Amino acid sequence: GGNKPYKQLLKKYGMTDAMYVRSLRKKEMSKKLLKIEVTEKALIPDETVELKYEENRSKYFRPKSIRLRHILISVKPNMSDEERKTLKEEAEKIRSQILEGEDMALLASRHSRDRYRVKGGDYGFIHKGRLDPDLEKQLMDLAVGVVSQVIKTRFGFHIARIEAVRPPEQLSFEQVADKIRRQLSETRKKLLKEKLISRLKQAAEIVVY
């Protein structure tokens, strides 16, 4: 912001020009040291990534997933039994409309009370463990195109339809190489940083005030 604001900031923090330059130099030296001793030494060669993949091939596996279209009629914890009954009847009515041929996506955008309503209730592909257990156990084996019964969970009343099923799949090396490289690099960076700090401490005279 110019010389005047710079001088004002120095005064505010009780620093001289020389002190500030020294702090910048120290910061740059620290960055360069970390780059040389940690970042550059933590680069993982392709052969190491490939070996890690082959040794752990079974871990790189995409489980069966389903593409779900869903409508939620939500229930609040403090609602009365009568209010819950009314909402269940609403859900049953919506299910009947779907069975009669009305567009489920359109009905979801009108009636669903979750964030996927803007996508017509389309959750995309999801695998086991991503849904509420009470909902999931009734959906994972549902046939494609079949509309579920009205399912009750702690969130409310659900109507769902499986749009497609993606079978279990072994992920290729190309699909997971970047992830493996990042994991190996982060592990190596942590070890290198710990060794660097230990080495610096041993060589330094540390004074505690």
N, C-alpha and C positions, 0 to 999 in steps of 0.2 A: 504493500500500500504506500510505498514511498518512505523517505528517510525519517520524516517527522513521526508518523505512527510507529515506525520501528524503534526509534529512540524512546518513545513513550512506553512501549511494551517492555523494553529493557529496564527502564526505571521501575515499572510496575512490579517486575519479578526480581528486582535487586541484582541485575546482571550488568556487567560491562560488555562492550563489543568483543573484547578478547575472550571473555568467559563463554559467550554464545558461540563464537567460532570454534572454540575448543570442544564444546559439547557436540556441535555438528560433526567435527572431525572424529570424535570418539564414536558417535553413532554410525558414521560411514565405515569406520574401521571394524566395528562389530558386525555390520551387515556383510562386509567383505570376508571376514573370518568365518562366519556361518556359511556363506556361499561355498568357500573353498573346503572347509572341514566337514560340512554336513550335507548341504544340498547337492553338490557335485558328486560326493562320494556315495550318495544314496540313490544315484541313477541305477536302474535295474536293467540288465541286458536281456534281450529277447530270449536267449537260451534258458535263463533262470525262470522267466515267466512261463515258458512252454513246459519246463520240468515240473513246476508247481501245478500246472493244469493237469498233466498226465498223472501225477501222484495223487491228485484229489478229484479226479474226473467225476466220481459219484456225487460230490458236493455241488457240482455245477449242473443242477437239474431243475427244470421248471415243472412243478406239479400240475396235475389236471386243473384247468380253470374253466369257469363258465362266464358267458356274457349274459348279464342280468338286466332285465327291465323291471322296474319296481315302483310301487305306489305305497306311500305310508300315510295312514290316517293317524296322526299322533294323539297320544293321551297324556294329559298332565297328571302328576302324582296325586293332586288334591281333588281330582274330579270324583263326583258321586257315581254310584252304580248306575243310576238312571242315565247320566251323561255318557258313561262308557257304553251302555247298551245302544244309545242313539248313534254313537260313532261306529259301533260294530255294524249296525244296520246300514249305515252309509257305505261302509266298506263292502258289504255283501251286495249292495245295489250296484256299486262300481264294477265288481267282479261279474255280475250278471250282464252288464252292458258290454264288457269285453267279450264274454262268451257269445253274445248276440252279434258280434262283428264290429263293434265300435273300435276306433283307433286307440290302442292303449297309450301310445305316446301322447296323444292329445288329452286323454283323460288324466294322465300323470301331470301334465303341465297345468291342468285346471285344478286338480284336487290334492295332489301329493303335497306333503308338508315337510319335505326335506330338500337339501340343496340341489338334488339331481332333477328336480322338477323342470328346471330350465333346459335340461337335455332330454326332456320327454321321459324321464325315469331311467335313462340308460346309464348303468354303472360301468359299462365297459367290461373287460375281462378281469375277473377276480378269482383268487384261489382260496383254498381252505384256510381258515383262521382269520379272514378279513371281515367276516360278518358276525353279528350277534349269534351265539351258539344255538339259541332256540329257533332262530330263523334258518341258520345254516344247515342244521341236521335235516330239515324238511326240503331243502332246495338242491343240495349237491347231487342228488341222484334223480332229480326230476327230469323227465324226458323233454327234449327240445320242442318248443311250441305249446307245451301244456301249461295252462294257467293254474297256479296253485290255489288251494283253499285259502280262506282268510286266516292268516297266521297271527296269533297273539304273542307279543313280547312285551318287555318292560317299556318299550318305546311307543307301543300302540298296536294298530292292526295293519298287517302287510298283505299286499297282493303282488305276486311276482310271476314272471315268465322267463324261462331260459331261452335266449335267442340263438345261442350257439355253444358248442363245447369244444375246448381245445385240449387234446389228450396230453398226457405227460410227455416231456421232451428233454432230451439230452442237449444242453447248450453247447455250441461249438466253441472252439478256442477263440475265434474272432469275436464272438459275442461277449466274452468275459475277460479278454486279455487286458483291457484298460483297467478294469476293476482289480484284477490280480496285481497288476503293476503298482497301482496306487496303494494297495494294502501292504505289499512288500516294501515299498518306498517309505511309507509312514513308519513302519516298524523299524526299518534301518535308521531313519532320521532320529527317532527317539533314542536308540542305542548310541548313535554317534554323538548326539548332543550331550547325553549323560557322561560319556567318556571325555568329551571336550571340557565340560565343566569341572569334572574331577581332576583332569590334568592341569587346568588353569589354577584351581584351588591349591594343588600341591606346589605349584611353582610361585604362588603369590604370597605376599605378606599381608595377611588380613587383620585389620584393626577394627575392633568393635567398640564404639563410643558409648 
